Amino acid sequence: MSTHDPSGSQPEGGGQPSFDKQSPQPGGGTPEDRPSDPNPSPAPPPTGGPSDGTPSTPPEGPGAYGGTYGGPTGGQSPPGENPYGQKPYDQPPPGYGPTGYGTPGAGPVPGMPPIGSWPRRILARLIDYLLVQAVAVIVVAPFADFGNRSGEVGAFWLGCGIYLLYEGLMLGRDGQTLGKKAMHVRVAMLIDGNKPTQSAAWTRAAVYILPAVICCAAFWWIIDGMFGVFDKPYRQCIHDKAAKTVVVTTD
């Protein structure tokens, strides 16, 4: 027979279940009882797949890169290519044609006039040379005896000095000497077609004149001119190469 008296005093704690202790956690025991993991594993990153509609591999093919270029397929071209599928190093320099020697009638950069022809350039040089030498002779005549070589040499040296100043100043102003104005050609910077900078103008004049003074003038001018005959595609003489200039037409 049971001796429990329901009306008797409650056991310690009031006979009610204690809520001070947490319920058991998965893995057994309470959080206080379970040892902490010193190296918890990070949650795996979300991955795309057929279930969420995102591709699991990088896109391939033209236009697969979405972006702002807006090519024919509306996407951005892959790195290293332009929106039209041509790599930068495959593009010919401005003025080059399919043969690599320049499109006939095209200037070095877009919008620049065509390269000046050799007859115009040679005649322009001849006009400038005769004008400068005429001035030199007039200046030297009162002080030199043209019956001997001294007068001729003095006129030539003075003419070279005048020509250096003449060409440097004229080209630095608008890219044209009087001879070039008469033959409708001008000197332009190869990179952008603008008139020569002051440094380019004086470099061009110095490279043309100073070697002629130091050595045989005729020999140097022939070498300088023949270099431009065989230069492709811009027909640059040595003085053009040194100054990074080119001769173009003005009509």
Backbone torsions as a table, in degrees:
resi	resn	phi	psi	omega
1	MET	NA	139.3	-179.0
2	SER	-76.7	139.9	178.0
3	THR	-104.4	8.4	-177.4
4	HIS	-74.0	128.7	179.5
5	ASP	-105.7	111.4	-179.0
6	PRO	-62.1	-25.4	-177.5
7	SER	-86.8	-2.6	-177.9
8	GLY	-71.7	-178.5	-178.0
9	SER	-70.2	150.4	-178.0
10	GLN	-76.2	149.3	176.1
11	PRO	-67.3	167.2	-178.3
12	GLU	-57.5	133.5	-176.1
13	GLY	95.6	0.9	176.2
14	GLY	79.4	6.5	178.9
15	GLY	70.9	4.5	-179.9
16	GLN	-95.6	150.0	178.2
17	PRO	-65.6	141.3	-178.2
18	SER	-81.4	131.8	176.6
19	PHE	-101.6	5.3	-179.4
20	ASP	-73.7	-26.4	-179.1
21	LYS	-97.4	140.7	-178.7
22	GLN	-78.3	155.9	179.6
23	SER	-71.0	156.1	-179.0
24	PRO	-58.5	143.1	179.3
25	GLN	-100.5	157.6	177.0
26	PRO	-57.1	140.7	-178.4
27	GLY	98.6	-6.0	176.1
28	GLY	93.8	129.2	176.0
29	GLY	82.1	174.7	178.7
30	THR	-90.0	167.7	178.3
31	PRO	-56.1	-30.1	179.3
32	GLU	-70.9	-29.0	-176.6
33	ASP	-81.4	-27.4	-173.5
34	ARG	-86.3	133.7	177.2
35	PRO	-69.9	144.4	179.9
36	SER	-77.0	148.1	-179.9
37	ASP	-85.5	115.6	-178.1
38	PRO	-66.6	-24.6	-179.0
39	ASN	-127.1	77.1	-179.0
40	PRO	-66.7	142.4	179.0
41	SER	-77.5	128.7	178.3
42	PRO	-68.9	155.4	178.8
43	ALA	-68.0	136.6	-179.3
44	PRO	-63.4	141.1	178.9
45	PRO	-66.8	150.2	178.5
46	PRO	-66.3	137.9	179.3
47	THR	-119.3	144.9	177.9
48	GLY	-85.3	164.5	179.3
49	GLY	-176.9	-173.4	-180.0
50	PRO	-60.3	-24.1	-174.8
51	SER	-72.5	-34.3	-177.5
52	ASP	-106.7	3.9	172.1
53	GLY	86.0	2.1	179.5
54	THR	-102.4	140.9	-177.9
55	PRO	-70.7	144.6	179.6
56	SER	-90.7	-7.9	179.0
57	THR	-124.6	154.2	179.9
58	PRO	-58.7	148.5	179.7
59	PRO	-69.1	151.3	179.0
60	GLU	-128.9	159.6	175.6
61	GLY	93.1	160.0	-180.0
62	PRO	-59.3	137.2	176.2
63	GLY	77.6	5.6	-177.5
64	ALA	-76.2	-19.7	179.8
65	TYR	-89.9	109.6	180.0
66	GLY	-70.5	139.0	-178.3
67	GLY	-176.8	-152.2	-172.3
68	THR	-108.1	-4.1	-177.4
69	TYR	-68.0	-34.9	175.3
70	GLY	65.0	54.4	177.8
71	GLY	-72.1	-165.8	-178.6
72	PRO	-58.8	-27.0	-179.8
73	THR	-101.5	3.0	176.7
74	GLY	85.3	5.2	-178.3
75	GLY	-114.6	175.9	179.2
76	GLN	-90.8	141.0	-179.1
77	SER	-71.1	153.5	177.3
78	PRO	-61.5	159.9	178.9
79	PRO	-57.4	140.4	178.4
80	GLY	89.3	-1.1	179.1
81	GLU	-128.2	153.0	176.5
82	ASN	-86.1	173.2	-175.1
83	PRO	-61.7	-14.5	-175.9
84	TYR	-106.2	13.7	172.4
85	GLY	84.6	7.0	-179.8
86	GLN	-106.4	127.9	-179.6
87	LYS	-71.8	147.9	-176.8
88	PRO	-55.8	-39.6	-177.1
89	TYR	-77.3	-4.3	173.8
90	ASP	-89.3	-12.2	-177.2
91	GLN	-81.1	131.1	179.4
92	PRO	-70.6	150.0	176.7
93	PRO	-60.9	156.0	179.6
94	PRO	-56.4	136.0	178.0
95	GLY	92.6	-12.8	-179.8
96	TYR	-82.7	142.4	175.9
97	GLY	-102.4	-172.1	-179.0
98	PRO	-60.0	-28.0	-178.5
99	THR	-84.5	-9.3	-178.6
100	GLY	85.7	1.8	-177.8
101	TYR	-112.7	16.7	175.6
102	GLY	96.8	139.9	176.7
103	THR	-76.5	130.8	-179.6
104	PRO	-56.0	128.1	177.8
105	GLY	84.8	-2.1	-177.9
106	ALA	-96.9	142.9	177.6
107	GLY	-81.9	172.8	-179.2
108	PRO	-62.2	-34.9	177.8
109	VAL	-126.1	156.9	-179.5
110	PRO	-54.5	131.5	178.4
111	GLY	90.4	-11.1	179.0
112	MET	-81.4	144.9	178.4
113	PRO	-63.0	167.3	179.1
114	PRO	-64.8	161.2	177.0
115	ILE	-64.1	138.6	179.2
116	GLY	-66.5	141.5	-179.1
117	SER	-76.1	157.4	-179.5
118	TRP	-64.0	-42.7	177.8
119	PRO	-56.2	-41.6	178.9
120	ARG	-65.4	-43.3	-177.4
121	ARG	-67.2	-41.0	-179.8
122	ILE	-67.0	-43.2	178.7
123	LEU	-65.0	-36.9	177.8
124	ALA	-63.1	-42.8	177.4
125	ARG	-62.6	-43.0	-178.1
126	LEU	-63.1	-42.7	178.3
127	ILE	-61.2	-47.6	179.7
128	ASP	-61.6	-43.1	-177.9
129	TYR	-63.5	-44.0	-179.3
130	LEU	-66.0	-40.0	178.8
131	LEU	-62.9	-47.0	-177.9
132	VAL	-66.5	-42.4	179.3
133	GLN	-65.3	-34.6	177.5
134	ALA	-63.7	-42.4	177.4
135	VAL	-63.8	-42.5	-179.4
136	ALA	-62.7	-41.3	-180.0
137	VAL	-64.7	-41.6	179.5
138	ILE	-62.3	-39.3	-179.0
139	VAL	-71.4	-39.9	-174.8
140	VAL	-81.1	-27.9	-172.0
141	ALA	-49.7	-44.9	-178.5
142	PRO	-66.6	-16.7	-173.1
143	PHE	-114.8	-2.2	-174.2
144	ALA	-127.4	153.6	176.7
145	ASP	-102.5	106.6	-177.0
146	PHE	-77.0	2.2	175.5
147	GLY	-77.1	-12.4	175.8
148	ASN	-128.4	177.9	-173.7
149	ARG	-69.0	-22.6	-174.9
150	SER	-63.0	-38.3	179.6
151	GLY	-67.5	-39.1	180.0
152	GLU	-67.8	-44.0	-179.6
153	VAL	-64.8	-41.5	179.4
154	GLY	-63.3	-41.6	178.5
155	ALA	-64.8	-37.8	179.9
156	PHE	-66.0	-47.3	-179.4
157	TRP	-63.0	-42.3	177.6
158	LEU	-65.1	-38.5	178.0
159	GLY	-62.3	-38.8	178.2
160	CYS	-64.6	-41.7	178.8
161	GLY	-64.6	-41.9	178.2
162	ILE	-65.9	-40.3	-178.8
163	TYR	-63.2	-39.9	178.7
164	LEU	-59.9	-47.8	179.1
165	LEU	-66.6	-42.6	-178.0
166	TYR	-60.2	-50.7	-177.0
167	GLU	-70.4	-40.9	179.6
168	GLY	-60.8	-43.8	-179.7
169	LEU	-70.0	-44.8	-176.6
170	MET	-67.2	-43.6	-179.6
171	LEU	-68.7	-35.4	177.7
172	GLY	-69.6	-19.4	-179.9
173	ARG	-82.1	-55.2	-178.4
174	ASP	-145.3	9.2	178.0
175	GLY	82.7	9.9	-177.3
176	GLN	-134.8	135.5	166.3
177	THR	-92.4	177.9	178.6
178	LEU	-63.6	-39.7	177.9
179	GLY	-64.0	-40.4	179.1
180	LYS	-69.2	-35.2	175.5
181	LYS	-62.9	-42.2	-179.5
182	ALA	-65.3	-33.2	-177.3
183	MET	-99.2	6.8	174.9
184	HIS	58.9	47.7	172.1
185	VAL	-132.2	162.2	177.7
186	ARG	-150.2	162.0	176.6
187	VAL	-94.4	134.7	-178.9
188	ALA	-134.2	154.5	174.4
189	MET	-70.8	132.7	-176.7
190	LEU	-62.8	-34.2	-172.7
191	ILE	-71.3	-32.4	-174.5
192	ASP	-141.2	-4.3	178.3
193	GLY	82.8	0.4	178.5
194	ASN	-74.6	169.6	177.3
195	LYS	-62.7	155.2	-177.6
196	PRO	-61.8	144.1	171.1
197	THR	-69.4	166.8	179.8
198	GLN	-61.0	-43.1	179.7
199	SER	-64.6	-39.5	179.1
200	ALA	-67.5	-39.6	-179.4
201	ALA	-63.5	-46.1	-178.9
202	TRP	-72.7	-33.6	175.6
203	THR	-64.2	-43.8	179.8
204	ARG	-62.0	-44.7	-179.9
205	ALA	-66.3	-41.0	-177.4
206	ALA	-67.6	-42.4	-179.7
207	VAL	-66.7	-28.1	178.1
208	TYR	-77.8	-37.3	-171.6
209	ILE	-95.7	-48.7	-170.2
210	LEU	-60.2	-44.7	176.7
211	PRO	-61.0	-30.5	178.5
212	ALA	-68.5	-32.9	177.9
213	VAL	-74.0	-40.3	-177.4
214	ILE	-70.7	-41.9	-176.8
215	CYS	-117.2	-157.3	179.2
216	CYS	-74.3	119.9	-174.7
217	ALA	-62.0	-49.6	-177.2
218	ALA	-62.0	-41.4	-179.0
219	PHE	-62.9	-44.8	-179.5
220	TRP	-65.7	-43.0	-177.8
221	TRP	-67.9	-30.7	176.0
222	ILE	-67.9	-45.3	178.7
223	ILE	-61.8	-45.3	-179.2
224	ASP	-60.5	-45.2	-178.8
225	GLY	-69.7	-40.6	-179.7
226	MET	-67.0	-29.7	175.9
227	PHE	-59.1	-42.5	179.4
228	GLY	-69.0	-29.2	179.8
229	VAL	-63.5	-38.2	-176.6
230	PHE	-95.4	-3.3	-179.3
231	ASP	-76.2	136.2	177.8
232	LYS	-126.4	141.6	-0.7
233	PRO	-99.7	2.8	-167.9
234	TYR	-104.3	2.6	177.0
235	ARG	54.2	47.5	-179.0
236	GLN	-87.6	127.8	170.7
237	CYS	-77.4	176.9	-178.0
238	ILE	-61.9	-39.7	179.7
239	HIS	-67.6	-27.9	174.0
240	ASP	-71.3	-41.0	178.6
241	LYS	-60.8	-43.3	-177.7
242	ALA	-64.8	-37.1	-177.2
243	ALA	-94.3	-5.4	-176.3
244	LYS	58.4	48.7	179.4
245	THR	-121.8	171.4	178.0
246	VAL	-148.7	153.0	179.5
247	VAL	-102.1	125.4	-179.4
248	VAL	-125.6	165.9	179.3
249	THR	-84.2	162.6	177.5
250	THR	-117.8	5.9	178.4
251	ASP	-129.3	NA	NA
